[in-house]
Amino acid sequence: MGKSMKREITQHKIQSCLIPEKLRLAVAPDIHSSPYEDVLDIFAQCDAVLIPGDLVDRHRRDNRNAIRFLQEVPEIVPVFYSLGNHEVKYRHADEWLERVRESRAILLDNESRVFRGIRLGGLSSRRKGPPDTDFLDRFEKEDGFRILLCHHPEVYRDYVRGRDIDFTLCGHAHGGQIQIRGQGLYSPGQGLFPKLTHGLHDGGRMLISRGMTNGAKPRIPRIGNPCELILLELEPEKGEKGNES
């Protein structure tokens, strides 16, 4: 099974009058078919696990840990899964997506589902070109508190920001790989000294995870930038719509 990687647990809280009940969501992008046993107990204490892309790793000879994840974790807790660049570029993508659909995980491939009174949407990565903006048009008109899983922070910047979507969860940037005083060194899609690598952005409307692992072929080692699992607490709020961390 391999040795599980040590991860920081980061907590954030959102309050909104559109949230009907308290929920705890585990946010776990960029698993990259790595061991996850160290966080199983935490998953079990959550209401759902959200994976904004890259459960598989297209560089691995096999994705046995990702397969085990699909078999094990949805039996413990509901899993909502959107597609990242590793899924869409995976040489066995069709076979993998069929396996996902046969599992109890809920695939959000440019679609949304209502869960416990909130609406969860998944914006799929594309090999080339813009994302499915027709889906975004539909999603922002849906009722309720809307949470979007969007693997790429730069896609949020270019296509999601300014839309009537309450909160967006991203990964992909791996925290900028090397961080010096909170500044990441490199991120795919953003290049050197990226601005969108981790934490809250856009007035608290987007949260970027540093990612659960490095992946099979990290180009740059992690320094000053531990992997993380985010615990997102949702709470009802009386009065005006809003969110905070």
Disulfide bonds with the S-S distance in Angstrom:
none
